Amino acid sequence: MIYTRAFIFILLALSLCPGRTQAQLNISHELGVITGPAGFFTDYGERWNVRNNLENEGFGIGLVHYMNFAFKPECSCRPTALFFTKHFRIRSEIDYMRSKLDHFGPVASKNTEGGAQLRAMHGNTELYQGGLTLEYHFFGIKEARDFGVLFAPFIGLGVNFVHFRPGAYSDLGPLDNPKVLFNTFEDGLFLEPGNTFAIQGMGGVRYRLGRFNDLQLEARAIYYDSDKIEGLDVQRPQNKFNDFVLWFNIGYIYYLNF
């Protein structure tokens, strides 16, 4: 948590610079929308079971804003040769994710009472998250903007504040009935909304569509500082990880003042 808070502070300091600093750096802005499938790795099913990972796929949509310092918006000229201004963007965004969750895997497939309990249990979760990411672009931002390259790869590291809203039910009846809930989940069911933080790493590529717009493809791994985003927190030796999400998205980015 200490490293997470330090990273948040650094990004906020960079993004909330005073007006004088913004004038010196000549900040340019971009807006975009991203959407795509999201794989949820939670306590539902076997974590590395292929069918479990494919079936428990949700989706996400987000609104993104970029600041870059590569050149002055009014004249499209480069104000400085600093490495940071040439290669880094600061990205802020808000995202919404949702997924239905079921149990798949060897245990759920068994013709036993436990297997029947797992197959009858269904869950879902909604995530509202927002945060900041520092992106590094391998080619110069101005170079890509001026069509020096058509494909511009990037990587990024960021933090999010997350609000999650889990839910669950069983075809067999109320989940507080011991004959309905799988015994591993006893004392591990948490269906109240909550808040947490997440660290995310990403990689992607931009493709120049025109003077004022890009197409973006991105893969993102999001690790949550909680094991309750889907409503389950199993206190057993086999539960070694917090929840995380793999999100593959496509986006459209529009340059506001270039």
Summary of the structure (lengths in Angstrom):
residues: 258
radius of gyration: 21.7
end to end distance: 38.1
largest distance: 71.0
contacts: 823
relative contact order: 0.19
helix: 20%
strand: 47%
